[in-house]
Amino acid sequence: MDEEPRRYPSTIGGAFYLSILAAAGTALVVAARGDWRLGIEILGGSLIVAALLRLVLAKRDAGMLAVRNRFIDVVLLTGAGVALIFLATSIPDMPVT
């Protein structure tokens, strides 16, 4: 029997993973170009979106978003995203001399 060739990414989670990876890369470019607060906020937001996707997707559909069990993945991604956003917004501006 002829099998249908595998398409990559093979799960919807893989496509979501690639979009989260693209958002993180965009955040790093924004941060490197000078607006570091916005870049870090975008990175934190993309981690929170990844946590939400991990929460709603089934394990077989989560792709590379599923690293550990669901609870640990969601807690770690949410914690890192919230921490990045909190730190980016709470660090005071340094006076320019």
C-alpha positions as a Markdown table, in Angstrom:
| # | Residue | x | y | z |
|---|---|---|---|---|
| 1 | Met | 0.0 | 0.0 | 0.0 |
| 2 | Asp | 1.1 | 3.5 | -0.8 |
| 3 | Glu | 1.2 | 5.7 | 2.3 |
| 4 | Glu | 0.5 | 9.4 | 2.0 |
| 5 | Pro | 3.8 | 11.3 | 2.4 |
| 6 | Arg | 4.3 | 12.9 | 5.7 |
| 7 | Arg | 3.8 | 16.6 | 5.8 |
| 8 | Tyr | 5.9 | 18.7 | 8.2 |
| 9 | Pro | 5.0 | 19.9 | 10.8 |
| 10 | Ser | 2.9 | 16.8 | 11.2 |
| 11 | Thr | 0.8 | 18.1 | 14.1 |
| 12 | Ile | -1.0 | 21.4 | 14.6 |
| 13 | Gly | 1.2 | 21.8 | 17.7 |
| 14 | Gly | 4.2 | 21.8 | 15.5 |
| 15 | Ala | 2.8 | 24.7 | 13.5 |
| 16 | Phe | 2.0 | 26.5 | 16.7 |
| 17 | Tyr | 5.5 | 25.8 | 17.9 |
| 18 | Leu | 7.0 | 27.4 | 14.8 |
| 19 | Ser | 4.8 | 30.4 | 15.2 |
| 20 | Ile | 5.9 | 30.8 | 18.8 |
| 21 | Leu | 9.5 | 30.4 | 17.8 |
| 22 | Ala | 9.0 | 33.1 | 15.1 |
| 23 | Ala | 7.4 | 35.5 | 17.7 |
| 24 | Ala | 10.4 | 34.9 | 20.0 |
| 25 | Gly | 12.8 | 35.6 | 17.2 |
| 26 | Thr | 10.9 | 38.8 | 16.4 |
| 27 | Ala | 11.1 | 39.8 | 20.0 |
| 28 | Leu | 14.8 | 39.4 | 20.1 |
| 29 | Val | 15.2 | 41.5 | 17.0 |
| 30 | Val | 13.1 | 44.3 | 18.5 |
| 31 | Ala | 15.1 | 44.1 | 21.7 |
| 32 | Ala | 18.4 | 44.2 | 19.8 |
| 33 | Arg | 17.3 | 47.2 | 17.7 |
| 34 | Gly | 16.9 | 49.3 | 20.8 |
| 35 | Asp | 13.4 | 49.0 | 22.3 |
| 36 | Trp | 14.3 | 46.3 | 24.8 |
| 37 | Arg | 11.2 | 46.7 | 26.9 |
| 38 | Leu | 8.9 | 46.0 | 24.0 |
| 39 | Gly | 11.1 | 43.1 | 22.9 |
| 40 | Ile | 11.0 | 41.4 | 26.3 |
| 41 | Glu | 7.2 | 42.0 | 26.6 |
| 42 | Ile | 6.7 | 40.3 | 23.2 |
| 43 | Leu | 8.9 | 37.4 | 24.3 |
| 44 | Gly | 6.9 | 37.1 | 27.6 |
| 45 | Gly | 3.6 | 37.3 | 25.7 |
| 46 | Ser | 4.7 | 34.6 | 23.3 |
| 47 | Leu | 5.6 | 32.3 | 26.3 |
| 48 | Ile | 2.1 | 32.9 | 27.8 |
| 49 | Val | 0.5 | 32.1 | 24.4 |
| 50 | Ala | 2.6 | 28.9 | 24.3 |
| 51 | Ala | 1.3 | 28.0 | 27.8 |
| 52 | Leu | -2.3 | 28.5 | 26.7 |
| 53 | Leu | -1.8 | 26.4 | 23.6 |
| 54 | Arg | -0.2 | 23.6 | 25.7 |
| 55 | Leu | -3.1 | 23.8 | 28.0 |
| 56 | Val | -5.8 | 23.3 | 25.3 |
| 57 | Leu | -4.0 | 21.0 | 22.9 |
| 58 | Ala | -4.1 | 17.2 | 23.4 |
| 59 | Lys | -0.8 | 15.5 | 24.0 |
| 60 | Arg | -0.7 | 14.0 | 20.5 |
| 61 | Asp | -1.4 | 17.3 | 18.9 |
| 62 | Ala | 0.9 | 19.5 | 21.1 |
| 63 | Gly | 4.0 | 18.6 | 19.1 |
| 64 | Met | 7.2 | 20.1 | 20.5 |
| 65 | Leu | 5.2 | 22.2 | 22.9 |
| 66 | Ala | 4.8 | 19.1 | 25.0 |
| 67 | Val | 8.1 | 18.6 | 26.9 |
| 68 | Arg | 7.0 | 17.4 | 30.3 |
| 69 | Asn | 3.5 | 16.6 | 31.6 |
| 70 | Arg | 0.9 | 19.3 | 30.8 |
| 71 | Phe | 0.8 | 20.8 | 34.3 |
| 72 | Ile | 4.6 | 21.4 | 34.5 |
| 73 | Asp | 4.8 | 22.8 | 31.0 |
| 74 | Val | 1.9 | 25.3 | 31.6 |
| 75 | Val | 3.3 | 26.4 | 35.0 |
| 76 | Leu | 6.8 | 26.9 | 33.7 |
| 77 | Leu | 5.8 | 28.7 | 30.5 |
| 78 | Thr | 3.3 | 30.9 | 32.3 |
| 79 | Gly | 5.8 | 31.7 | 35.1 |
| 80 | Ala | 8.6 | 32.7 | 32.7 |
| 81 | Gly | 6.2 | 34.8 | 30.6 |
| 82 | Val | 4.8 | 36.7 | 33.6 |
| 83 | Ala | 8.2 | 37.2 | 35.1 |
| 84 | Leu | 9.6 | 38.7 | 31.9 |
| 85 | Ile | 6.7 | 41.0 | 31.5 |
| 86 | Phe | 6.8 | 42.0 | 35.1 |
| 87 | Leu | 10.5 | 42.7 | 35.0 |
| 88 | Ala | 10.4 | 44.6 | 31.7 |
| 89 | Thr | 7.7 | 46.9 | 33.1 |
| 90 | Ser | 9.0 | 47.4 | 36.6 |
| 91 | Ile | 12.7 | 48.2 | 35.9 |
| 92 | Pro | 13.0 | 52.1 | 36.1 |
| 93 | Asp | 14.5 | 54.1 | 33.3 |
| 94 | Met | 18.1 | 55.1 | 33.8 |
| 95 | Pro | 18.8 | 58.8 | 33.4 |
| 96 | Val | 20.7 | 59.7 | 30.3 |
| 97 | Thr | 23.9 | 61.6 | 31.1 |
